[in-house]
Amino acid sequence: MAIKKTPERTAAGFNPPLAQLCNRLYQGQVRLFGNQRQDLGRELFQWRNASAARLRCGASPLAPALQPLHGRAHTDLETFGRLASRRARLVFIDETAVSTNMVRLRGRAPRGARVIGTVPLGAWPTITFVAALRHNKMTVPMVIEGAMNGEMFLAYVEQCLVPTLRRNDIVVLDNCRIHLVAGVQEAIEKARATVRYLPKYSPDLNPIELSYSKFKTLMRKVAARTVPGLNRAIRSFIPQLSPQECANYFCHAGYASK
């Protein structure tokens, strides 16, 4: 996307002279030394804080990207502000896959020595973990063997999610094909809740992705080699998410109350 079409996505949206200086530095037209570098670093730090403040207030260009199923996007900041101020009603749903061959991504060893790890050879089973994240807890977790499909997701919505929904809840899903199967929207609306779909390729707008990052780290640390071991590790993960941590995930994704 061209910068000229969305200047608010760059430093120019907050400080045009700072943006011009950064461009000139990038092109090699100017060089900074000593205190000049420190001053530029301070300016960029202040701009980053300003960007974070705009995101927390629902003023980010990414904020109004929530989109309902019928295709009409919520493009005005006021609409998103109302959603963010009612974050207690937001329910984010997504799934992730884990398997019995997961290992740590990094390790430690004495200098000059190789870090040794072990991974099972051959076929390994994969299971899918799906759950819903609210502003204070993770709810309705479910584990299935193999990959998720539309039929299984519809069964999850009807049998697990819908009984926990309250009136005026807002269920937020990504635009994955399995989330668009017939019957999902109808089942949620029967519980007097509504459905919103995020734009494609926008994990930054889904706070449950942050909790799944912690989840995958735990799975790699446990390194379970059997499906029952994976199930035990998953059960141990849910209580580790404190209400404050869930609220922080919402704030980081821009769903903060005004």
Sequence and secondary structure as in RCSB ss.txt:
>XXXX:A:sequence
MAIKKTPERTAAGFNPPLAQLCNRLYQGQVRLFGNQRQDLGRELFQWRNASAARLRCGASPLAPALQPLHGRAHT
DLETFGRLASRRARLVFIDETAVSTNMVRLRGRAPRGARVIGTVPLGAWPTITFVAALRHNKMTVPMVIEGAMNG
EMFLAYVEQCLVPTLRRNDIVVLDNCRIHLVAGVQEAIEKARATVRYLPKYSPDLNPIELSYSKFKTLMRKVAAR
TVPGLNRAIRSFIPQLSPQECANYFCHAGYASK
>XXXX:A:secstr
  TTT GGGSGGGT HHHHHHHHHHHTTS    THHHHHHHHHHHHHHHHHHHHHHTT STTGGG EETTS    
SHHHHHHHHHTGGGEEEEEEEEEETT   S     TT         S   EEEEEEEE SS EEEEEEEES   H
HHHHHHIIIIIGGG  TT EEEE   GGGGSTTHHHHHHHTT EEEE  TT GGG THHHHHHHHHHHHHHH   
SHHHHHHHHHHHGGG  HHHHHHHHHHTT    
